[in-house]
């Protein structure tokens, strides 16, 4: 047998083994990631997946400040953006763009993967679904929507627990292991089955534990409660009212099952990601219209657990140099940072970020991007 035929036989055997061992998703992972030189998800990988589209409506451009790009980047900002492979750095103050810079071939209309910044959008949709009457409230049991969670500890699980990352599900969050549930969630073609096979092994609603499964299950509940595709509900509730420019892809597990990956993966621009930060900064109002309940927003930006003061309902929280901050964040350093006291929004997108500091829930780079923004606006 020739070497070529032997190689082909080995490849076929390996692929067959993957499927027999319920590891078929690894074929997609290898094709999309490893064969392209990536060991984890990356900014442009959405082109290799099936996607729904979050339709945009009438574009509402951001105002441009008189001081637009009048400040030169500091050496520190230049260095960190080069070192961390930043693609977009945007500063908005008083609803006007003060500074923006794009790198590595990106521009203001370039789109890239939000990763877990999408979780903040899903939390906003929960608030909207409550206002719209599709969901009774944060205490509504998950079992009202999925009977798989009607026994034992699972019967106590609520939609609010999912938004605050306190489900108690037996999901494990790992980003660089190809055999993890996180990798399986990302590459599987049947995400619903994976999520509904999970078990509640800890008392729900008692402690924070960051799990992407929580947001995915919440997204599935929203689709079931509203009777609408998640992309469509986001479009009509927020994307169009906020005047987003980009009709943005949102990854689905497969065209056949068409389940949106609620835990991640909206592909859009820095300017459009900033809009949700503005909405929350304005307590749910947009151009005089209340499109999200202000009470829900206030609750969302308040930590539920004393041992997790850094997390609310789908948003990260911090206090830095005496200023209250809330932000959405995603894998590899996607950030939409809001500092209400100074009417300031900072968006940073890119390929790398330092790990969270020991004893802190936040990366040191997070603070650097804030400090550099103040250097520019002051």
C-alpha positions, 0 to 999 in steps of 0.5 A: 500500500502506498504512503498516500493510501496509508495516510488516507486510511489513517485519516478516515480511521481517525475521523470515524473514531471521533464520531464513534466516541461522540467527538465529531465536533473535533473534525470541525475544530481541526478544520476551522482552528488547528489547521489554520494555526489557531489553538482557540477561537479567533476574531474572524472565525465566524466566516467558517460557521453558519450564521443568522443575521441581526438585521439593521435598520435606519443608521444613526451615526455617532456624533464626531467630537470637535477634538476628534483624533486631536491627541496623539497616542502615547508610547505606552498605548502604541506598545500595548496595542502592538503587543496585544494585537489590538484591532480597534480602540474607540473612545466616546464621550458625551455621545461623540467619538473623541478618538478611534484608531484601527490596526491590522487592516481593520477600519470602522466598518470591520466586524469581528467576533464579540465572544462573550460580550454577547452575554450582555446583549442576551441579558438585555433581551431577558429584561426586554422579554420581561417587559414584553410579558414573555417572561414573568420575571427573574424568579420564573423557573427554568422548568416552565420552559424545559422539563429537563430541569424539573427534578431535584435541585434543577427545579429551583433553577430560575432565569435570574440564576442563569443571568447571574451565573449561579446555575449550579450546572455541571459545565466546565469553562475551559478555552484551550482544551479541545476536549472541554465542554466549551470547545464542544459547545463552540463546534457542535452541530447540536448545541441544544442536546448538549445543554439539555444533557447538563445537570444541576449539581449545586444549589442554584442561586447561591454562588457565582460561577462563570459558565457559558452554559448559563447564557446558552440556556437563557438564550434557548429560553428566550427563543421558546418564550418569545417564539422568535429567533434570538437574532430577530428579537435582538434586531427588533428590540435593540439593534434597529432602535439603537440605529446600528449600522452593520447587519451583523452575523450571529453564529448558529450551531448548524443550518439544520438546527439553527440554534444561536450560540447565545453565549458568544459570537456576534460579529460586529464593529466597535462603533456598533458594540458601543451602542449597548453601553450607551443604552445602559448608561442612559438607563434604557432610554434612546432618543427619548424612548424607553426601550429597556426598563431602567429598574432592570438596568439598575439591578443588572449593574448591582452584584447579587453575591457578596463574594462576587462584587465584580458581576451583575446580570450579564455585566462585569463591574468594578470601581477604579480610582473612585469611579463606578464602571460596568463593562462587557467582555469577551475572550481575547480581550473584547471590551466595551467599558462604560464609566457613567460619571464621565459619560465615557465609553471605551471599546477595545477589540483585539487578538490578545489580552493579559490574564486577570491579575491574581486576586482580581477579576480584571485584567491589568490591560483593562485598567491600561485601556482606561488610563490611556483613554483619560490621557487622551480626553484630558 
